[in-house]
Amino acid sequence: MSESGNKEIKHINKPAGREEWPHLIRIGVMIFVTFAVSILFFFAIFRYEGFAGMWGKVLSAAMPIIIGLALAYLMNPVMLWLERLCRKFLDKKINDAHKAKKVSRGIAITGSVIILIAVIALLIAAIVPSVISSVTGLVKVLPESVSSVINTIQHGNFGDSKAAELASDVLQKGTDYIETFATEKMIPQAQKYVAQITTGVISFIRAVLNFLIGIIVMVYVMSIQETLIGQGKKIIYAVFKPKIGNIIVETVAKTNTIFGGFITGKILDSLIIGVIAYFGCLILHIPSTVLVAVIIGITNVIPVFGPFIGAIPSLLIVVIQSPWHALYLLIFIIVLQQVDGNIIGPKILGSSTGLSTFWVMFSILIAGGMFGFLGMLLGVPVFAVIYYIIKRLVNHSLRKKKLPQSTLEYTKMTGVDIGKNTLKYEEKQ
């Protein structure tokens, strides 16, 4: 046999799996380098003092724009809904379609701003008086409650036990400590507290100004959103090849669907839960009804852990005023969250994220631990986008290798038959 024939036989007998190793090593190195660069970038921005200070200044200067973009994204569904209603009416009155669209957009944006301001005003009107009355009530009730507990321990049916004396002594010392702290420490340091309050007032005024400027930014973004979207796509296709550009545009569209569906659905779900909580607390005569309902509704925005986070402050507010009503509230919250988790939530949210309960909990714990409340709020849709991208990459790789893409087919497989390129399973005995 000729030398060339021997080479062909050696090439045929060479294991096919070894040819893939360089490709797999390159992929592994790319993944490692990507994660390493991402971690270095994170620490450079948020941990290195020079970059952290500069990054803080950039964020502070750009805060009105960030607020405006966030408000525009949240209010865009409302604006589009109002615009559709206006178009149905104005298309019959105005012959020029472009003019009708322009007028409809202006009315819709104005209506969105009015709705946003009305919602904020209602929340302030509901929360502030309730907080003031609750704090005032606690100030009046707390000393009486402490005295009542001390009297109950001292004169109740506890005999002369050392436990009763110890509990009474602890409560008395705690009350004395609070009085001493208020008279000897708070009053002498009043100047320091005044300075802190002044700083807080200035920060509050700055936040209000940023919010007002953010509303102006929101109006401009809503009015030219089609142009901004077109400019973004134009840049993508100018920088990347058409094939990569298509993938980026499709991924961004999917991201928008995930975020829009999740955030809009969660806000609507929390609004419904807040209203139900309000009427339920009214029926049960729960103290601080409005404040408790607002806390339950707002914390319900956080998936899975939101009900527990909202239940803790709500129960603390109520238990000081009425322990029995706190018990009623606890039972009501448990029933309400069961109804929300099994009926209301699935009807509104559906499968907007495509994540199982395990991955939802995973994303909340990780994002919440890294970024606090904002991470708990946005961790689920962010992880859903990452999950979607990884799923696309995995399915693309499996298609290239002509292997099945369904997860169920891999649950009991034991390997891949290299000759037939099919999945192998254990033979039933």
N, C-alpha and C positions, 0 to 999 in steps of 0.2 A: 504494500500500500504506500502511496506517495506521502511525502512529508506534509503537504498541505492537507491531505485527508486526515492524517493523525491530529493536526491542529484543530480541524473541525470537530473530530470525535471528542477531543479534550474539552473544547468549548461547550459541546452538548452535554457532556457528563458533569460539567461544573455546576454545583448547587445553585439554584435560582435565587435562594434567599440571600446568599452572600453579595449578590449584585446590588441589593437594596440597602446594604449597610452604609455606604458613603452618603446616600441620599437621606437616610434616617439620622445619621450623625449630624449632617448639615442642618436638618430641621431642629434637632435637639439643641445645637449650638445657638441657632437663631432664637429659639424660645428662651434659652438661658440669658442670652445677651439682652433680649427685650425686657425681661423681668429685672435684670440687674440695672439697666439704664433707667427703667421706670422708678425703681427704688432710690437710685442716686438722685434722680430728678426731684422726687418727693422730698428727700432730706435736704437737698440744696435749696429748695423753695421754702420749706416750712421749718427747718431746723437750723440752718446756717444763718447766723444773726444778720449778716450783711444782706443776703437775699431775702430773709424773712422781713426785715425792715422795709426794704424796697417793695416787696410784694404787698405788705400791709398798706403802704402809701398808694400803690396802684389800685388796690381793692377799694380803699377809702375814696379815692377820686372817682372811680368808676361805679361806686355804689348806686347813684341815681339811675345809671344806664342798666345795671344789673336788675334793679327793682323794676324798672320799666319793661325790660324784656320778660321778666317773670310774670308781671301783671298782664302783659299782652298775650302771653301764652295761656294763662289761666282764663282770661276773659274772651279769648278768640272764639270758642264755641258759642258763647252768648252773643257775640257780635255777628257771627255768621247766621245764627238763628234769627236774630232781629232783621238782618239784611234780607234774608229769604222772605220774611213776612212783608217787608216794605216793597220788595220787587213785585210780589203778587199784586199789590195794590197800585204801585206807580207805573208798571208796564202798561196798564190800561189807560192811565192818564197822560203819560208822556210818550210821545212817538219815538223820540231819540233814545235808543237802548243805552248808549254810552252815558248820556245825561241821567237817565233813570238809575243806572248802576251807581253813578257818582253821588246822587242825592241819597240813594238808599244806604250807601256806605257811610255818609256823614250822619244820617239819622241813627244808624245802628251803632256807630262809635259813641255818639252822644248818649244814647240809651245805655250802653255798656258802662260808661263813666258814672252815670246817675245810679245804676244798679249797684256798682262797686261802692260808691260813697254811701248809699242807703244801707247796704249790708254792714259796713264798718260802723256807721252811726248807730244802727240797731244793736250791734254787739257792745259798743261802748255804753249805750243807754241801759242795756241789760246787765252788764258786768259791774260797772263802777258803783252804782247805788247799792247793788247786792253785796259787793265786797265791803263797802263802808258799813252797811247795816250788820253784816256778819262779824266784822272786826269789833264793832261797837258792842254787839251782843256777847261776843266772847269775853271782852274786857269786863262786862258786867257779870257774866255767869261764872267765869273761872274762879274768882275768889270765893264766891258762895259755894261752888262745887267742892273746892279744896277744904273749906271749913266743914261742909257737910260730911265729907269722907272722914275727916279727922274726928268729928263728933261721933260718927257711926262706929269708928274703930275704938274710940275711948269708952263710949257708953253702951256699946252693943253687947251681944251675948258672946263675947270672946274671953270672959273671965280676966284673969291677971296674967295671961300668957305673955311671954317675952316677945313673940312675933307681933302681937298687937302694939306693944310699946315701941318696938323697933320701927314698924310702919308709920306710926304716928310721929315718931321722932324724925324720920326721913322726910315726911311731908312738911313738917313744921320747919325743918332746916332748909328745905328747898324754897319755901315761901320767903323765909328770912333772907336767903341768899339773893333772890330776885330783887327784894326791896333794897338790900345793901348795894347790889350792882347798879340799880337805877340811881340811887342817891350819891354814891361815892365814886362811881366810874363814868356813868353816862353824862352826868351834869358837868364834872370838870373837863371832860373831853368834848364839850358841846361845840367848841370852835372847829375842831377836827371834823365832826359830823356835819356841821354847816358847810364846810368846804367840800365834803363828799357829796352832799345834797346839791350844792351849786354845780359841781361837775356833772352830776346825774341830770340836772335840769338842762344844762347846755347840751349834753349828749341827746337828751330827749328832743330838744328843739332841732338839733341837727338831723335826727332821724325823721322828724316830721317834715322838714324841708326836703330831705332826700326823697321821701315818699311823694310829696307834691310834685317835685321835678320828675319823679318816676312816672306819675300819671301823665304828664306832658309827653314824656318819651313813649309811653304806651300808645297814646293817640297817634303820634307820628308813625310808629311801627305798624299799627293796625292799618293806617291809611295807605302805606306803601308796601305791604307784606308781599304782594305778588312780585314787585320789582326786586325786593331783597332776596326772595327765593330764586328768581331768575338769575340774579347776579352770582349767588352762591353756586348754582349749577354751572354757570359759565366758567367760573374759576376752576371748578373740579375738572371739567373736560379740557380746560386749557393746560392744566398741570399733569393730568394722568391720561393714559391711553383709554380709548372708548370702552374697552372691556372692563378695566378697573373702575372707570368712572361709573359705568352701569351698576357695578357691585356697590360702590359707595352710595350712590343715589338710592338704590333699593334698600340698603341697610339704614340710611337716615330716615327713609319713609317708614320702615318697620319700627325704628326707634320712636318716631313721632306717634305711631299708632299705639305702641305699648305705653308710653308716658301719658299720652292724651287719654287713653281709655282708663288707665289706672287712676290718675289724679282726678279726672272729672268724676269717675265712678265713686271714688273714695269720698270726695267732697259731698256728693249727693247722698251717699249712704250715711255719712256722719251727720248731715243736716236732718235726715229722717230720724236717726237715732236720737239726736238732740231734742227734736220736737216730741217724740214719744216719751223720752225721759222727763221732759217738762210736765206733760199732762199726767204721767204716772206719779211723779213726786207731788203734784197738786192733789191727786186723789188720795195718796197715802199721808198727806199733811207733813211732808218732809220739810224741816227747817232749811232756809236759804235755797229755796226751790230753783230760782233762776240760775244762781251760781253753780249749783250741783249739776243742773242740766247742761250748762255751757261747758263745764269741765268734762262731763261724759261725752258730749258731742265732739269737742275738739280732740281729745285724746283718742277717740275712735278712729281718727285718720291713720294712726299707726296700726298696721296689721298685727294680728295675733296678740301682741303684748299691750296694745292700747287700752283695752278694757281694764286690765289690772293696774296700769299706770293711773288711769282716771279714777279707779275705785278707791285708791289709797287716800288721796287728799279729800275726796268727797266724804268718805266715812269719817275721817278725822274731824272735818268741819261739823258733821252732824252728831257724832258720838259725844262731843263735849256738851252739846245743847240738849240731846235726848238719846240715851243709849238704846232705848227700845226702837226709836225711829231709825237709828243706824242699822239695827238688825233687819228692819223692814227694807231699808235701802239696799243692803247687801243681797237679800233674796231677790229683790227686783232687778238689780244689776245682773245677777247670774242668769235669771230668766230672759232678760232683754238681750244679753249677748248670745245666748243660745239661739234665740229667734233671729238675731242678726247674722250669726255665723252659718245657720242652716237654711234660712229662707231669704231674708232681705239682701244680704251681701252677695250670695251667688246669683240672684236674679239681676242685680245691677251690674256687678263686675264681670260675671261670667268667667271666661278663661282669658282675660285680657293680657295676663302676663305669661301664661303657659307654663307656670312653675307648680311643682307639687308643694304640699305643706312643709315637707322637710327643707326644701331649698328656700322657701319663704322665711322660715325660722333661721336658717343658716345666714341668709343675706342680712336680716335684721340684726342679728347678734354681731356679725363682723362689722357691718357699716355703722351700727350704733356704737360699738366699742371704739371705732376709729374717729367718727365724726359727730358723735352725740345725737341730739334730737333730729338734726337734719339728715344724718345718716340713717336713722330709724325710719324717717319719712320717705326718703328717696332710694334707700338701699334695695328695695324689692324691684322697682322698674329698672334701675341700673344693672342689677344682677341679671334680670330677665333679658336685657340687651346683650350682655356678655354671654349668657347661655345660648341665645339665638345665634350669635356669631360663631361660637364654638361648634354648635350643632351643624351649621352650614359647612364649616371647614371639615368636620368629621364625615358628613355625608358625601361631600365632594371627593374626599380621599377614597371612601369606600366605592363610589361610582367608578373612579379611575381603575380600581383594582377588581371591578366587577363582582363585588361582594354585596350581600343584602344590607339594607339600611334600617330595617325594622329592629328596634331594641329587643322585642320579644324573641326574635330568632337567635339572639346571643345569650339568653338567660341560662340555657342548659347545654350550650355547645361546649365541646371539649377541645376544639382546634379547627384548623382549616386543612382540607385535603388539597395539597399543593398540585397534584396531578389534575384533579377535576376542578379545582378552584371553587369548592363548595364547603359549607360548614359541616363539621363532623359532630355526631352525637353519640352518647353511650348506647350501646345495643341493649335492648330489653332482654332480660334473662327469661 
